[in-house]
């Protein structure tokens, strides 16, 4: 592909995100690419600087605050959240893979799933997103881009 490497801030696309997710250790890099597509509108709307995965910031981390859509107690709500800023796009890919795809603390990473579709279900059940349709949306993106 003609895309530049993600680590240099080049053009992101499904294939380049998938390649860098594999480098970062994702067993299902197509799932990371689907998360990128869903969470950032195919790279057009990062939630923070170089944050393509809606990763929230902790109190001490550099962040960008803006409105976000969540599902709380079965209701769609808009709330302000602090989204973590990253120095490079690769930084956000590394974080989503190390904290959600690999085992992290007491958390069993989605790399343990038997398939990319099962891993998408695990992301939802383990609290990555509040949208009850999150895994179905990821699965559709993976189907459309396989």
Secondary structure, DSSP 8 states (H G I E B T S, - for coil): -----GGGT----HHHHHHHHHHHT-TTHHHHHHHHHHHHTTTT--SBTTB-S--B--TTS-EEEEEEEEEETTEEEEEEEEEE--SSHHHHHHHHIIIIIS-BTTB--GGGSSSHHHHHHHHHHTTS-S-TTHHHHHHHHHHHT-
